[in-house]
Amino acid sequence: METEAPFVRWAQRVETALGQALPSASLSPQRLHAAMRHAALGGGKRIRPLLVYATGSIFGTEERWLDAPAAAVELIHAYSLVHDDLPAMDDDAMRRGRPTVHVAFDEATAILAGDALQSLAFEILAEAPVASELRVAWLRALSTAAGAAGMCGGQALDVEATGQMQTLADLECMHRLKTGALIRTSVRMGALGGSVDEGTLRLLDTFADALGLAFQVRDDILDVESSSEQLGKTAGKDAAQAKCTYPALLGMDGAKAKLKELDLVMHDALAPFRKHATALWALGKLAIHRTS
């Protein structure tokens, strides 16, 4: 219960920040604004914002200073899901238990909504009420994670690899960019709000890198073992689209063994912060044991 209480509070904080930052659906262009709110509000685990708050709490950073990066990383994540679900990408009809944006609205509106969510993320950071040096550091970290050297690059590798069996090294490289880059940046942005040295940042990067891979391995396992109702999105789509996954490459037992290996890496990376990193460690455990 000690870890649940801050998660509830932090989720409420970021939901409030998102609701205030997103344009009202009553303002023109109403359809675009409604699509943006559909994509970003009222669903999702909010793992990335929670990582921002949890990491910041290790260094005593006030939560109000973390609202901006928490909202920004969630907007980037939401935009990536909108575009990932498009017919040209994964062509998915359900996300977070609801119709995807291009299904609920239309494809053109979904593209524009994703573009607008991405722009809004950087606008929030640029206007954050913190020192200019911190704003620039946050902007640099998030822009790198979202671009060709991060999430977009990983998505490109994913598209190119569809229908092909990858090596384990290639699969991990893809996921370190597609999923891991934004998770690493969420942790780093939380840390940058405090006084941290390079050695501390490297340990947190190691934790976040293992967390990002663990999240993806678990995602691959759930895609095989769970139903669409349990996941809130279409189950079995990886096999249907002939995508290389950890279970496909390592077998289910091998994928679960990989999770245990990543669990140990996270444990060791957080060891120096253990007394202050209860919430961050709980998020690592969530990546390993989540059911949706």
N, C-alpha and C positions, 0 to 999 in steps of 0.2 A: 504493500500500500504506500510505502514511503516514496517509491518511484512513480506510482501511478498519479499521485497528486500533482507533481509539477508537470507531467505530460498533459493532464487535462487542462491545467492553467495555461500552459504554453500553446496548446492547440486552440484554445479560446482566444488567446492574444493574436495569433496569426490570422485566425478567421476574422476577427474584428479589423485587423490591419488590411486584409485583403478586401473586405467589404467596403471599407472607407476609400481605398485606393482605386478600385474598379469603378468605371463610369456607370451611372444609373441607367437601367434598361429603359427608363422613360425619356432619356435624352437621345436626340438624333446623332448618329444613325442607330435607331433602336434595335434593329435586328443584329447588328454587329455587337452592340453592347450586351444584349441578352445572351448572345453566343459566348462572349468572354466570361460572363458570370456563370453560365452553365458549365463551362470548362473548369473554372477555378474554385467555385464555392460548393459547400455542402457535401463533400465526399473526400475520400482518400485518407491514407494513413498519416499524412503530414510528416513523414520520416525526416525529410530534409530540413524543414524548419525546426523540428525537435532537436536535430543534431546541432543546429546553430545555437539554440538556447542551452542545450546540455553541455556543449563545449564551453560556451561563455561562462556557465555557472562554475566551472572548475577554477576560473581565474577571477571570480567575483565581479564580473561585468554586470551592470544593471540591465534588467530585462528590457527596459524601454529603449535602450540603445541598440538592442538586438532585433527589434521589431522590423526594421527596414531590411536587413539582410535576410531575415526569416521569410518575409513576404516575397522578396525578390527571388530567392531560390525556388520557392513554390510556384511562382509565376513562370519561371523558365521551365520547370518540370511540367506544368500544365500545358504550356505551349508545345513542348516536345510530344506529349501524349496526343494532343489534337492532330498534329502533323503525322505522327506515327500511325494513327488509326485511319488515315486517308486511303482511298482506293489505290493510289500510286505506291503506297508503302505496305502496311499490313492488312489493309482493307477490313477493319474490324467494326462491328455494329454495336458493341456494348463496352462501356467503360464505367467502372465504379457503380455497377448495377443499373446504369441508365443508358439510353441511346447515346452513341458518340456524337460529337458536334456536327459532323457532316451528315449524319442521319437525322438528327433532331432539327437541323436547319438546312444547309445545303453545302456542297463541296466548296464553292467559292467563298462563302461566309466563313467556313472552317479555316481555310487558308488565311484569310484576313484576320480572323480572331486570333490565330496562333501568332501571326506577325505582331499584332497589337499587344498581346500579352508579353511577348519578348521585349518590346520597346518599353512597356510600362515598368518592367523589372528594373531596367537601367535608370529610368526616370526616378523611381523611388530611391535608389541608391544615391543618385546625384543630388537629391534634395534631403538626404538624411541629416538630422541635426547633430552631427559629430564633426570632429576636426577634419579639415580638408585632406590631410595625409591619410586618414583612415578611409574616407570616401574613395579616394583614388585606389587604395589597396584593395578595397572591396570590389570596385569596378573592374580592376585588372584581373582579379581572381575569377570573377563570374564570367567576364567576357572570354577569357581563355578556356574555361570549362565548357562554355556553350558553343564554341566555334569549331573550326576544322581540326584543331589540336585536342578536342574533347568530344563532346556529345555528338555534334554533326559529323565529325570524322568517324566516330564509332558506328553511327547509323549508316554511313556510306559503306563501311566495311561489311555491315550486316546485310545490306541489300546485295552487294557483290557476291557474298558467300552463300546466298540462298540456293539450295539444291546441291551444295557441295559439302563434303566431309572435310572439316578443318583439322589441323593439328591442335593439341591442347594449348600450345603457346599462342597460336593465332586466335583461338577462341578467347583466351584470357586477354590478349591485347585488345580485341574488339570490345569486350565488356569493360575493360578498364577505361576505355574512352566513352562508350555509349552510356553506361550506367555509373561507373566508378568516378568519372571526372566530376560530376555534379555533387556526388556524395562527399568526395574529398574536399571540394570547395566549401560545402556546407560546414564541415568540421573546421576548416581553416578560417573561414569568415568569423565563426564564433570565437576562435582563438585570437584572431587579430584585434578583437576588441579589448584584450588584456595585454599585459606586458609579458611577451613570450620571446624566447630566444630561438635560434635556428635548430638547436638540438631538440627542443620541445616540439617544434613544428614537424620535425622529421618523424618523431615518435607518433604524433597524431596522424600524420600522413600514412604511416605504416598501418595504424589501426583502421583508418578510413578506407585504405586500399583493400584490406582484407574484408571489411564490412561490405564494400561494394560488390566484391566477387561473391561473398556469401549470400548477399541478397539475390544475385542473379542465379546462383546454383539452386537456391531454395525456390526461386521462381520457376526454373526449369522442372524441378521435381513436382511442384504443385500443378504445373500444366499437364502433367501425366496423371497424377493421383487424385486431383480434385475435380469437382463439377463446375460448370459455368456459374451456377447459383452461389456456390461457395466462394468463388474467386471474384465475382462481380464483373467478369469479362469472359470472353470466349475461351473455354478450355480446349486443349488438344490442338491449338492452331499451329504450334511449332512443328508437330509431325505432319499436319495437313499441308504446310507450306515447305516441307522438306528442309527445315532449318537444322543446323548443327547445334546440339545442346550438350550439356554435361552428361545427362543420362544416356543420350545417344552415343556419346564418345566414350564414356567411362563405365556405362551400365549403371543401374540404379544404386547398387551397393557401392560402386566407386564414387558416384556423385555424393552419396551420404558420407562416405569417408573423407571426401574433399571438404565437406562442411565442418567436420570435426577438426581437420587440419587448420582451417581458417579460424575456427574458434580459438585454438591455441595461440595463433598469431595475434589475434585481438587481445587475448588475455595478457600476453607478454608485453605488448606495446603499451597497455594501460597500467601495468604494474606500478610505475613510479607515481601515478596519480590516483591510485586505488581509493584512498580515503575521501577524495573529492570528486571522483568520477562515477559515482553510483548510477546516475541517470544515463551517462554515456554508455556504460557497460550494459545496462538494461536494454538499450537500443541495439547493441551488438547481439545480445541474446535473442531479441525479437527477430532479427534478420535470420537467425539460425532456426528458430522454432515457429515462426508465424504460420498461420493456416490459410491466409488469403492474401 
